[in-house]
Amino acid sequence: MWSSSQASTRGVIEAGRLEAGPSHFPKRPGPRNSSRLNLSRTYAIKSCSVGSRTGLCLGQCYQKKSSTCKCKLGWSSQQSSGLRHHLRLYSSASEAVLTSQSDFSKLVVGNEKIGVLLLNLGGPETLDDVQPFLFNLFADPDIIRLPRLFRFLQKPLAQFISVVRAPKSKEGYASIGGGSPLRQITDAQAEALRKALCGKDIPAKVYVGMRYWHPFTDEAIEQIKRDGITKLVVLPLYPQFSISTSGSSLRLLEGIFREDEYLVNMQHTVIPSWYQREGYIKAMATLIEKELSTFPEPQKVMIFFSAHGVPLAYVEEAGDPYKAEMEECVDLIMEELEKRGITNSCTLAYQSRVGPVEWLKPYTDETIIELGQKGVKSLLAVPISFVSEHIETLEEIDVEYKELALESGIKHWGRVPALGCEPTFITDLADAVIESLPYVGAMAVSNIEARQPLVPLGSVEELLAAYDSKREELPPPVTVWEWGWTKSAETWNGRAAMLAVLALLVLEVTTGEGFLHQWGILPLSR
């Protein structure tokens, strides 16, 4: 399937084996969890030369133009003689040596129609949208993972949870204006990215596909088909890869691709994570530096990185690389700050946990209390996993955690804004897209000496296959029953209790009667 694009990672991803190349930053120690799959390093290295010239990393070929975008969105139906020369001289686009931005643009664009698909979570735009949004969220098997035998209960369980949680969630959204601003911000990021690409002579259309609310991913795909896009770059707006974010969106996209002949034949590539990119790191450091200057004693401020949490089992049992990528991301940002003479202490914690299962620790709320008890008086919160403002930043951090911090003895509180349309960030995303374009259906090329960034490439199917192959190597968390006060017995007892709850839930939903209806949690049947 997708033979036109699978060459981009063939030979690179084999049974979870990855070949890594140079990055912007000095070589760092290996991750603590050796079983994790580092999708951000999914590429191979090969050098090339033509005559006396050495192959250049494409990141070196871009010259900054005027910020005014003068090109019109469209594609030429004529293939230039310069492009024919490149294709005649070299066996593939990845072996071409580019001498100017004009040559580069001709090579990667030609008569192709280029599209960029931004993937994001989505959010309810009105209070009436909250309950159906929550249903879509909890109906996702990458969010709530049921045993295969009981997956038919996914939607009834999602309905139950969404109805129970909706009142509290509505209060949160009401406090930030009655809905999530995520769609408006993501649309603005898409337009800013389009202009940045246009300013680099890459006429591209940028689309937004949300996972759990409008515009849904399938709606974006339909528009991509109507526009006749022939090359597509899939860019999740999650800096770090996780099963529950980028992974969920890519699985949905995989299902859409499988069912559509047009999409099967369309070349595409995926940038699964980009937390290590220099532009992103510098943009985050700049925002932190700016907010530190607002404190009375900036050098005494604790930098508090707060990331969205995921269930611990995703990392320990399913091989999710999220935790390792998050820790490396924080290290890179702190290194950049040190270069600027900022040596504040920092810590990382995880927020937004849901349900009784154990999530990644330390938890944000518990860490804030501990910092107050240790005498920390100034705290700067950094929403490290969010590039847009939404309820987790505007309500959970700005209201709940600020209140908790002040109650815990912290006197000075600040919060770094999400990146939004920060120019350095948008420019870096544009560079990531541009770097990926020549490699749709080809292997990446780099000059090792240049130490420039590489874009991790791959088709949706191959990236997920690589992740799944790694996951399948891990032993199951519980294999047999063990009598006594053991982890095995506790797990199986928990599963039995869960099945009993699910059975009661099914009876409630199917009959329309029961204690949940009597208590008003579910509407009474009429």
GIHU-V23706 format. One record per residue. N is the residue number from 1. PHI is phi in radians with two decimals (999 if undefined). PSI is psi in whole degrees, -180 to 180 (999 if undefined). NEAR is the number of other C-alpha atoms within 12 Angstrom. Layout:
n: (N	N)
phi: (PHI	PHI)
psi: (PSI	PSI)
near: (NEAR	NEAR)
This chain:
n: (1	2	3	4	5	6	7	8	9	10	11	12	13	14	15	16	17	18	19	20	21	22	23	24	25	26	27	28	29	30	31	32	33	34	35	36	37	38	39	40	41	42	43	44	45	46	47	48	49	50	51	52	53	54	55	56	57	58	59	60	61	62	63	64	65	66	67	68	69	70	71	72	73	74	75	76	77	78	79	80	81	82	83	84	85	86	87	88	89	90	91	92	93	94	95	96	97	98	99	100	101	102	103	104	105	106	107	108	109	110	111	112	113	114	115	116	117	118	119	120	121	122	123	124	125	126	127	128	129	130	131	132	133	134	135	136	137	138	139	140	141	142	143	144	145	146	147	148	149	150	151	152	153	154	155	156	157	158	159	160	161	162	163	164	165	166	167	168	169	170	171	172	173	174	175	176	177	178	179	180	181	182	183	184	185	186	187	188	189	190	191	192	193	194	195	196	197	198	199	200	201	202	203	204	205	206	207	208	209	210	211	212	213	214	215	216	217	218	219	220	221	222	223	224	225	226	227	228	229	230	231	232	233	234	235	236	237	238	239	240	241	242	243	244	245	246	247	248	249	250	251	252	253	254	255	256	257	258	259	260	261	262	263	264	265	266	267	268	269	270	271	272	273	274	275	276	277	278	279	280	281	282	283	284	285	286	287	288	289	290	291	292	293	294	295	296	297	298	299	300	301	302	303	304	305	306	307	308	309	310	311	312	313	314	315	316	317	318	319	320	321	322	323	324	325	326	327	328	329	330	331	332	333	334	335	336	337	338	339	340	341	342	343	344	345	346	347	348	349	350	351	352	353	354	355	356	357	358	359	360	361	362	363	364	365	366	367	368	369	370	371	372	373	374	375	376	377	378	379	380	381	382	383	384	385	386	387	388	389	390	391	392	393	394	395	396	397	398	399	400	401	402	403	404	405	406	407	408	409	410	411	412	413	414	415	416	417	418	419	420	421	422	423	424	425	426	427	428	429	430	431	432	433	434	435	436	437	438	439	440	441	442	443	444	445	446	447	448	449	450	451	452	453	454	455	456	457	458	459	460	461	462	463	464	465	466	467	468	469	470	471	472	473	474	475	476	477	478	479	480	481	482	483	484	485	486	487	488	489	490	491	492	493	494	495	496	497	498	499	500	501	502	503	504	505	506	507	508	509	510	511	512	513	514	515	516	517	518	519	520	521	522	523	524	525	526)
phi: (999	1.02	-1.10	-1.18	-2.02	-1.23	-1.10	-1.10	-2.23	-1.11	1.56	-1.73	-1.81	-2.36	0.90	1.46	-1.50	-2.14	-1.90	-1.92	-2.15	-1.27	-2.24	-1.16	-1.87	-0.98	-1.05	-1.97	-1.04	-1.10	-1.12	-1.15	-1.73	-1.21	-1.50	-1.29	-1.75	-1.56	-1.17	-1.29	-2.09	-1.49	-2.85	-2.08	-2.00	-2.62	-1.76	-2.66	-2.58	-2.28	1.12	-1.63	-1.67	-1.84	-1.02	-1.87	-1.09	-1.08	-1.05	-1.51	-1.58	-1.68	-1.92	-1.20	-1.83	-1.04	-1.22	-1.42	-1.57	-1.93	-1.41	-1.71	-1.28	3.04	-2.33	-1.45	-1.55	-1.77	-1.60	-1.21	-1.12	-1.09	-1.16	-1.07	-1.11	-1.04	-1.26	-1.37	-1.33	-2.08	-1.25	-2.68	-1.05	-1.26	-1.78	-1.37	-1.80	-1.63	-1.87	-2.78	-1.13	-1.09	-1.06	-1.07	-1.08	-1.10	-1.17	-1.48	-1.70	0.94	-1.81	-1.41	-1.83	-1.71	-2.28	-2.17	-1.88	-1.52	-1.86	-2.60	-1.26	1.59	-2.84	-1.14	-1.59	-2.36	-1.15	-1.18	-1.45	-1.09	-1.12	-1.12	-1.11	-1.12	-1.05	-1.04	-1.13	-1.41	-1.41	-1.38	-1.15	-1.45	-1.69	-2.03	-1.76	-1.68	-1.00	-0.92	-1.12	-2.00	-1.19	-1.15	-1.59	-1.02	-1.26	-1.02	-1.15	-1.09	-1.11	-1.09	-1.13	-1.14	-1.19	-1.18	-1.48	-0.99	-1.01	-1.15	-1.13	-1.09	-1.05	-1.10	-1.20	-1.10	-1.26	-1.93	1.94	1.66	3.08	-1.43	-1.50	-1.04	-1.13	-1.09	-1.19	-1.16	-1.07	-1.16	-1.13	-1.09	-1.17	-1.12	-1.16	-1.04	-1.15	-1.13	-1.16	-1.07	-1.16	-1.89	1.11	-2.06	-1.28	-2.38	-1.76	-2.00	-2.06	-2.04	-2.20	-1.64	-1.41	-2.13	-2.69	-1.18	-1.34	-1.13	-1.03	-1.17	-1.17	-1.12	-1.12	-1.08	-1.19	-1.05	-1.17	-1.10	-1.42	1.23	-1.09	-1.93	-2.25	-2.19	-1.84	-1.65	-2.23	-1.14	-1.53	-2.03	-1.01	-1.89	-1.40	-2.53	-0.96	-1.43	-2.05	-1.03	-1.06	-1.11	-1.12	-1.22	-1.14	-1.06	-1.11	-1.05	-1.11	-1.14	-1.09	-1.07	-1.65	-2.27	-1.12	-1.07	-1.24	-1.04	-1.57	-1.48	-1.24	-2.70	-2.53	-2.17	-1.84	-1.23	-2.71	-2.58	-1.13	-1.62	-1.22	-1.09	-1.10	-1.12	-1.05	-1.18	-1.12	-1.12	-1.09	-1.13	-1.13	-1.13	-1.02	-1.13	-1.23	-1.04	-1.17	-1.50	-1.46	-1.10	-2.29	-0.98	-1.21	-1.72	-1.41	-1.44	-1.50	-1.97	-1.40	-2.05	-1.94	-1.17	-1.41	-2.40	-0.99	-1.01	-1.10	-1.05	-1.43	-1.39	-1.89	-1.80	1.33	-1.07	-1.40	-0.98	-1.12	-1.12	-1.15	-1.12	-1.12	-1.16	-1.06	-1.08	-1.04	-1.15	-1.14	-1.16	-1.09	-1.12	-1.13	-1.09	-1.08	-1.65	1.45	-1.78	-2.11	-1.08	-1.29	-2.55	-2.61	-2.19	-2.47	-2.15	-2.00	1.17	-1.28	-2.35	1.47	-1.46	-1.27	-1.39	-1.92	-0.97	-2.04	-1.35	-1.38	-1.06	-1.12	-1.16	-1.18	-1.06	-1.08	-1.11	-1.12	-1.09	-1.18	-1.48	1.67	-1.18	-1.93	-2.26	-2.34	-1.99	-1.40	-2.15	-1.31	-1.29	-1.75	-2.04	-1.86	-2.42	-1.29	-2.76	-1.10	-1.16	-1.65	-1.32	-1.95	-1.17	-1.41	-1.19	-1.89	-1.14	-1.28	-1.12	-1.01	-1.08	-1.09	-1.12	-1.18	-1.56	1.76	-1.41	-1.58	-2.06	-2.15	-2.55	-2.48	-1.31	-1.20	-1.15	-1.08	0.97	-1.87	-0.93	-0.99	-1.10	-1.13	-1.12	-1.06	-1.17	-1.07	-1.08	-1.11	-1.08	-1.11	-1.09	-1.08	-1.46	-1.07	-1.21	-1.75	-1.15	1.49	-2.49	-1.46	-1.34	-2.13	-2.58	-1.53	-1.02	-1.16	-1.27	0.90	-1.78	-1.26	-1.98	-1.62	-1.20	-1.95	2.83	-1.35	-0.96	-1.12	-1.22	-1.08	-1.23	-1.14	-1.11	-1.09	-1.13	-1.12	-1.21	-1.10	-1.19	-1.30	-1.36	-1.21	-1.13	-1.13	-2.38	-1.91	-2.37	-1.34	-2.14	-1.26	1.80	-1.49	-2.14	-1.11	-1.09	-1.09	-1.08	-1.15	-1.19	-1.09	-1.10	-1.14	-1.10	-1.12	-1.11	-1.10	-1.13	-1.11	-1.11	-1.11	-1.09	-1.10	-1.07	-1.07	-1.05	-1.20	-1.35	-1.61	1.31	-2.34	2.42	-1.21	-1.16	-1.25	-1.15	-1.44	1.49	-1.25	-1.95	-1.16	-1.21	-1.30	-2.10)
psi: (142	50	-26	-23	-11	-21	-19	-27	5	132	-11	-45	107	109	42	1	132	145	128	152	-166	157	180	-31	159	154	135	161	154	158	152	-35	100	-13	-8	152	115	88	-19	-5	30	84	166	163	134	142	159	159	151	112	-127	2	146	141	136	145	136	-24	-20	-10	-4	130	133	128	-179	146	-13	123	117	-10	152	146	117	173	143	140	-6	136	123	157	-34	-40	-42	-36	-45	-46	-26	-36	-33	148	-22	161	-31	-11	3	145	119	134	-14	165	-34	-46	-42	-47	-42	-40	-47	-22	-64	-128	19	151	112	136	151	126	111	127	136	176	-46	164	154	134	-19	168	-30	-20	-11	-51	-47	-32	-45	-37	-48	-38	-51	-12	-7	120	-14	-10	-51	114	109	153	149	-38	-26	19	-18	-15	4	-48	-43	-40	-41	-39	-43	-50	-42	-38	-41	-41	-18	-46	-46	-41	-37	-38	-43	-46	-33	-35	-16	20	5	6	169	138	7	-41	-46	-41	-42	-39	-41	-38	-39	-44	-40	-39	-41	-44	-39	-40	-41	-40	-14	22	30	95	110	152	138	129	154	126	115	150	-40	-1	175	145	122	160	-41	-29	-42	-40	-39	-40	-37	-42	-42	-34	-6	34	135	-23	127	130	120	120	95	138	39	115	-39	145	138	151	-41	-9	-88	-42	-43	-44	-39	-35	-42	-44	-38	-44	-39	-43	-41	-29	2	121	-38	-44	-33	-38	-6	130	141	163	159	136	94	-33	156	27	-22	1	142	-42	-41	-47	-45	-37	-43	-43	-38	-43	-41	-46	-41	-44	-34	-35	-13	-10	151	-35	83	-36	-16	4	132	125	118	99	122	118	153	133	165	156	140	-33	-30	-38	-49	-31	-32	-4	23	127	3	-48	-46	-42	-38	-45	-40	-38	-46	-42	-43	-40	-43	-34	-43	-40	-38	-36	-26	9	14	115	30	153	159	164	159	133	170	135	178	32	150	137	180	-13	160	134	174	137	160	152	145	-47	-43	-37	-39	-44	-44	-40	-40	-40	-27	-1	9	130	-19	127	130	110	133	109	89	-26	6	131	0	150	136	-164	-31	-28	-46	-30	-51	-48	-52	-28	-63	-51	-31	-46	-46	-41	-47	-38	-25	3	2	123	-33	121	139	163	130	131	157	158	-40	-121	29	128	-44	-39	-48	-42	-40	-40	-41	-42	-39	-43	-46	-42	-28	-21	-45	-12	7	111	12	167	154	149	140	148	110	-35	-25	-25	48	165	147	149	124	122	159	156	161	-46	-42	-40	-42	-35	-39	-44	-46	-38	-36	-40	-39	-20	-21	143	149	148	-33	125	-42	164	134	121	154	-172	77	166	-37	-50	-41	-40	-46	-37	-41	-39	-41	-42	-40	-41	-38	-42	-43	-39	-43	-40	-43	-43	-42	-48	-40	-36	-23	13	159	179	-28	-36	-39	-34	-5	6	-41	147	142	143	148	999)
near: (21	28	22	24	35	32	29	41	41	32	23	31	36	20	21	30	26	28	24	26	31	31	30	27	25	15	15	17	13	14	21	18	21	18	28	37	44	40	47	40	39	40	40	32	31	25	24	25	19	18	10	8	15	22	31	34	38	41	39	25	23	30	20	21	19	14	18	16	22	17	21	18	22	22	28	18	11	14	20	20	14	22	26	22	20	28	25	15	17	20	16	27	38	38	32	38	36	35	24	21	25	22	29	34	39	33	38	41	39	33	25	31	32	43	43	45	45	45	47	42	42	39	42	39	29	26	26	21	27	34	31	30	36	36	31	35	34	34	29	32	29	30	33	31	27	23	16	11	10	21	20	18	31	29	28	29	36	34	31	32	31	28	28	25	26	28	20	18	33	32	21	30	32	24	21	28	19	23	30	37	27	39	34	24	27	40	29	24	36	35	26	32	42	38	33	40	42	35	31	39	38	44	37	44	38	42	41	42	40	39	41	36	32	30	30	30	35	31	22	31	36	23	22	31	27	15	24	24	34	32	42	44	45	46	46	43	45	39	41	42	46	44	43	35	39	41	43	35	42	43	31	31	37	30	20	24	28	19	15	19	13	23	33	28	24	33	38	46	48	51	49	49	42	41	47	44	40	31	32	43	33	35	35	41	37	31	34	40	34	21	28	33	19	21	24	17	18	27	23	22	35	35	42	40	40	42	42	40	39	38	34	27	28	33	33	28	24	32	35	40	41	44	41	32	36	41	32	32	37	37	30	31	38	32	28	31	28	19	15	17	14	26	21	26	25	32	31	39	36	38	36	29	25	21	14	10	18	19	26	30	27	29	30	36	31	21	29	42	26	23	33	25	17	15	19	28	31	37	46	46	41	43	43	48	43	38	37	36	34	38	37	38	37	30	27	32	41	30	21	23	35	30	22	26	35	25	21	27	23	28	24	29	37	38	36	37	33	34	38	34	30	27	24	26	35	33	36	34	49	42	40	43	49	48	40	45	50	43	44	43	32	34	35	46	40	36	30	24	18	22	22	29	40	43	52	49	47	49	45	44	34	36	45	34	28	33	38	26	22	30	28	18	18	24	14	15	19	18	12	14	16	15	13	12	12	14	17	19	19	18	22	22	20	16	18	15	14	20	21	15	19	27	19	23	30	26	20	26	27	16	18	21	22	21	18	24	23	14	12	15	24	27	21	17	15	7)
